[in-house]
Amino acid sequence: GGVIASNRKYLRGAGTADHTADAARKRGNASVDPVEVMTTCAVTGTPLNFASTVACPYGRLYGREAAVEALLRRAQRDKTNANDGDFEEIGGHVRGLKDLHPVRFQLGPSSDETQTTSSSVPVCPMTGLELNGMVTALLLVSKKDKKTTPNVVSERALKEMGLEALQAEYGPFDEMIRLAPPASSLDEIKEQLEQKRTLEKLSKKSKKKDGTKRKKMDETKDQCSIATKVQRKESSSSLRKSQLSSTVASNAVLSSLYNNSSAEQISEKEKNNNLFAR
């Protein structure tokens, strides 16, 4: 007789995709090959095309097309309330394309002598160390990433160069994400990400509130400006009248004309009154 291994953890190859992005996946096997993590897509488990690779805030690596397709499936599923378990899912921490950062490895020859075929592997552009999962790799993330130069370095390069020199050589970058981190540090990474996003939300609310306050201040300023213009106009009109009266009073000819005109008007009025009085 024998034992039928019905439990998945006893099956060959079970748990080898523990690093995938599916948060609901049971991780029965805690030992994950770091080389596999650095060379396979976290959604499909297929080998990565290093020319088209992206990473999430957790430091997991994805094929660009596979990640986009996973996001589209999730959006479609949320829209139709469908639950299709035939496809691997991307983690909920990836809200959209904005959370997927381009990864540009510098490639070099592999140091693995057991490989029969020549292949290129990610290496640190500063130290030349092979980024095979055994060496800590850091992704330099920039909000306005329009460069084509490598943006993945080893932790050793950071320690040797210092942050300032690294910024000068590969910057400006806004943050560093450790690629393929060990499972033991995942909780800390999640906590840091939640804190970061909470601060971003508070900052947006503060900016929105400041914008509303600034708009009200601008409206009040406009109203005061209009009122000031009206007052200036009225003052200018009064000043012109006053200047006209002064000019008439100081000029004998103008004063005579003005007084004669007034006298004629009064005299005509008196004539009419006298006419009706009779």
Contacts in CASP RR format, 6 or more apart in sequence:
PFRMAT RR
TARGET T0000
AUTHOR 0000-0000-0000
METHOD contacts of the structure
MODEL  1
GGVIASNRKYLRGAGTADHTADAARKRGNASVDPVEVMTTCAVTGTPLNF
ASTVACPYGRLYGREAAVEALLRRAQRDKTNANDGDFEEIGGHVRGLKDL
HPVRFQLGPSSDETQTTSSSVPVCPMTGLELNGMVTALLLVSKKDKKTTP
NVVSERALKEMGLEALQAEYGPFDEMIRLAPPASSLDEIKEQLEQKRTLE
KLSKKSKKKDGTKRKKMDETKDQCSIATKVQRKESSSSLRKSQLSSTVAS
NAVLSSLYNNSSAEQISEKEKNNNLFAR
5 11 0 8 1.000
8 14 0 8 1.000
8 15 0 8 1.000
8 26 0 8 1.000
9 15 0 8 1.000
9 28 0 8 1.000
9 29 0 8 1.000
14 28 0 8 1.000
14 29 0 8 1.000
15 27 0 8 1.000
15 28 0 8 1.000
15 29 0 8 1.000
16 29 0 8 1.000
16 32 0 8 1.000
16 33 0 8 1.000
16 36 0 8 1.000
17 25 0 8 1.000
17 40 0 8 1.000
17 45 0 8 1.000
18 25 0 8 1.000
18 27 0 8 1.000
18 28 0 8 1.000
18 29 0 8 1.000
18 30 0 8 1.000
18 32 0 8 1.000
18 183 0 8 1.000
19 32 0 8 1.000
19 36 0 8 1.000
19 37 0 8 1.000
19 40 0 8 1.000
19 42 0 8 1.000
19 60 0 8 1.000
19 180 0 8 1.000
20 42 0 8 1.000
20 43 0 8 1.000
20 45 0 8 1.000
20 60 0 8 1.000
20 88 0 8 1.000
21 42 0 8 1.000
21 43 0 8 1.000
21 56 0 8 1.000
21 58 0 8 1.000
21 60 0 8 1.000
21 62 0 8 1.000
21 70 0 8 1.000
21 88 0 8 1.000
21 89 0 8 1.000
21 90 0 8 1.000
21 91 0 8 1.000
21 94 0 8 1.000
22 88 0 8 1.000
22 89 0 8 1.000
22 90 0 8 1.000
22 91 0 8 1.000
23 91 0 8 1.000
23 92 0 8 1.000
24 89 0 8 1.000
27 183 0 8 1.000
30 183 0 8 1.000
32 183 0 8 1.000
34 132 0 8 1.000
34 133 0 8 1.000
34 134 0 8 1.000
34 180 0 8 1.000
35 132 0 8 1.000
35 133 0 8 1.000
35 134 0 8 1.000
37 61 0 8 1.000
37 133 0 8 1.000
37 180 0 8 1.000
38 61 0 8 1.000
38 122 0 8 1.000
38 131 0 8 1.000
38 132 0 8 1.000
38 133 0 8 1.000
38 137 0 8 1.000
38 179 0 8 1.000
38 180 0 8 1.000
39 47 0 8 1.000
39 48 0 8 1.000
40 46 0 8 1.000
40 47 0 8 1.000
40 48 0 8 1.000
40 61 0 8 1.000
41 47 0 8 1.000
41 48 0 8 1.000
41 61 0 8 1.000
41 62 0 8 1.000
41 63 0 8 1.000
41 66 0 8 1.000
41 67 0 8 1.000
42 56 0 8 1.000
42 60 0 8 1.000
42 61 0 8 1.000
42 62 0 8 1.000
43 62 0 8 1.000
43 63 0 8 1.000
43 66 0 8 1.000
43 67 0 8 1.000
43 70 0 8 1.000
43 88 0 8 1.000
43 89 0 8 1.000
43 90 0 8 1.000
44 63 0 8 1.000
44 66 0 8 1.000
44 88 0 8 1.000
45 88 0 8 1.000
46 66 0 8 1.000
48 61 0 8 1.000
48 63 0 8 1.000
49 63 0 8 1.000
50 103 0 8 1.000
50 105 0 8 1.000
50 107 0 8 1.000
50 120 0 8 1.000
50 122 0 8 1.000
52 63 0 8 1.000
52 64 0 8 1.000
52 65 0 8 1.000
53 61 0 8 1.000
53 62 0 8 1.000
53 63 0 8 1.000
53 64 0 8 1.000
53 102 0 8 1.000
53 103 0 8 1.000
53 105 0 8 1.000
54 61 0 8 1.000
54 62 0 8 1.000
54 63 0 8 1.000
54 64 0 8 1.000
54 67 0 8 1.000
54 100 0 8 1.000
54 101 0 8 1.000
54 102 0 8 1.000
54 103 0 8 1.000
55 61 0 8 1.000
55 62 0 8 1.000
55 100 0 8 1.000
55 101 0 8 1.000
55 103 0 8 1.000
55 139 0 8 1.000
55 177 0 8 1.000
55 179 0 8 1.000
56 62 0 8 1.000
56 90 0 8 1.000
56 91 0 8 1.000
56 93 0 8 1.000
56 94 0 8 1.000
56 99 0 8 1.000
56 100 0 8 1.000
56 101 0 8 1.000
57 93 0 8 1.000
57 94 0 8 1.000
57 99 0 8 1.000
57 177 0 8 1.000
57 189 0 8 1.000
57 193 0 8 1.000
58 93 0 8 1.000
58 181 0 8 1.000
58 186 0 8 1.000
58 189 0 8 1.000
58 190 0 8 1.000
58 193 0 8 1.000
59 139 0 8 1.000
59 177 0 8 1.000
59 178 0 8 1.000
59 179 0 8 1.000
59 180 0 8 1.000
59 181 0 8 1.000
59 189 0 8 1.000
60 180 0 8 1.000
61 103 0 8 1.000
61 179 0 8 1.000
61 180 0 8 1.000
62 70 0 8 1.000
62 90 0 8 1.000
62 100 0 8 1.000
64 100 0 8 1.000
67 90 0 8 1.000
67 94 0 8 1.000
67 100 0 8 1.000
68 97 0 8 1.000
70 87 0 8 1.000
70 88 0 8 1.000
70 89 0 8 1.000
70 90 0 8 1.000
71 90 0 8 1.000
71 94 0 8 1.000
71 96 0 8 1.000
71 97 0 8 1.000
73 84 0 8 1.000
73 87 0 8 1.000
73 89 0 8 1.000
74 89 0 8 1.000
74 90 0 8 1.000
76 82 0 8 1.000
77 83 0 8 1.000
77 84 0 8 1.000
93 99 0 8 1.000
93 190 0 8 1.000
93 193 0 8 1.000
94 100 0 8 1.000
101 139 0 8 1.000
101 141 0 8 1.000
101 145 0 8 1.000
101 177 0 8 1.000
102 145 0 8 1.000
102 151 0 8 1.000
103 139 0 8 1.000
103 151 0 8 1.000
103 152 0 8 1.000
103 179 0 8 1.000
104 147 0 8 1.000
104 148 0 8 1.000
104 149 0 8 1.000
104 150 0 8 1.000
104 151 0 8 1.000
104 152 0 8 1.000
105 122 0 8 1.000
105 123 0 8 1.000
105 131 0 8 1.000
105 150 0 8 1.000
105 152 0 8 1.000
106 122 0 8 1.000
106 123 0 8 1.000
106 124 0 8 1.000
106 125 0 8 1.000
106 150 0 8 1.000
106 152 0 8 1.000
107 120 0 8 1.000
107 121 0 8 1.000
107 122 0 8 1.000
107 123 0 8 1.000
108 120 0 8 1.000
108 121 0 8 1.000
108 122 0 8 1.000
108 123 0 8 1.000
109 118 0 8 1.000
109 120 0 8 1.000
109 121 0 8 1.000
110 118 0 8 1.000
110 119 0 8 1.000
110 120 0 8 1.000
110 121 0 8 1.000
110 130 0 8 1.000
111 130 0 8 1.000
121 130 0 8 1.000
121 131 0 8 1.000
121 132 0 8 1.000
122 130 0 8 1.000
122 131 0 8 1.000
122 132 0 8 1.000
122 137 0 8 1.000
122 152 0 8 1.000
123 129 0 8 1.000
123 130 0 8 1.000
123 131 0 8 1.000
124 131 0 8 1.000
124 135 0 8 1.000
124 137 0 8 1.000
124 152 0 8 1.000
124 153 0 8 1.000
124 154 0 8 1.000
124 156 0 8 1.000
124 157 0 8 1.000
125 150 0 8 1.000
125 153 0 8 1.000
125 157 0 8 1.000
126 153 0 8 1.000
126 154 0 8 1.000
126 157 0 8 1.000
126 160 0 8 1.000
126 161 0 8 1.000
126 169 0 8 1.000
127 153 0 8 1.000
127 154 0 8 1.000
127 156 0 8 1.000
127 157 0 8 1.000
127 160 0 8 1.000
128 154 0 8 1.000
129 135 0 8 1.000
129 154 0 8 1.000
129 156 0 8 1.000
131 137 0 8 1.000
131 152 0 8 1.000
131 154 0 8 1.000
131 179 0 8 1.000
133 180 0 8 1.000
135 154 0 8 1.000
135 155 0 8 1.000
135 156 0 8 1.000
136 154 0 8 1.000
136 155 0 8 1.000
136 156 0 8 1.000
136 178 0 8 1.000
137 152 0 8 1.000
137 153 0 8 1.000
137 154 0 8 1.000
137 155 0 8 1.000
137 178 0 8 1.000
137 179 0 8 1.000
137 180 0 8 1.000
138 152 0 8 1.000
138 153 0 8 1.000
138 154 0 8 1.000
138 155 0 8 1.000
138 158 0 8 1.000
138 176 0 8 1.000
138 177 0 8 1.000
138 178 0 8 1.000
138 179 0 8 1.000
139 151 0 8 1.000
139 152 0 8 1.000
139 176 0 8 1.000
139 177 0 8 1.000
139 178 0 8 1.000
139 179 0 8 1.000
140 151 0 8 1.000
140 152 0 8 1.000
140 153 0 8 1.000
140 166 0 8 1.000
140 170 0 8 1.000
140 171 0 8 1.000
140 173 0 8 1.000
140 176 0 8 1.000
141 151 0 8 1.000
141 173 0 8 1.000
141 174 0 8 1.000
141 175 0 8 1.000
141 176 0 8 1.000
141 177 0 8 1.000
142 151 0 8 1.000
142 171 0 8 1.000
142 172 0 8 1.000
142 173 0 8 1.000
142 174 0 8 1.000
143 174 0 8 1.000
145 151 0 8 1.000
149 170 0 8 1.000
150 170 0 8 1.000
151 170 0 8 1.000
151 173 0 8 1.000
152 179 0 8 1.000
153 166 0 8 1.000
153 170 0 8 1.000
155 178 0 8 1.000
157 166 0 8 1.000
158 166 0 8 1.000
158 176 0 8 1.000
161 169 0 8 1.000
167 173 0 8 1.000
178 185 0 8 1.000
178 189 0 8 1.000
181 189 0 8 1.000
247 254 0 8 1.000
248 254 0 8 1.000
248 255 0 8 1.000
248 258 0 8 1.000
249 255 0 8 1.000
END
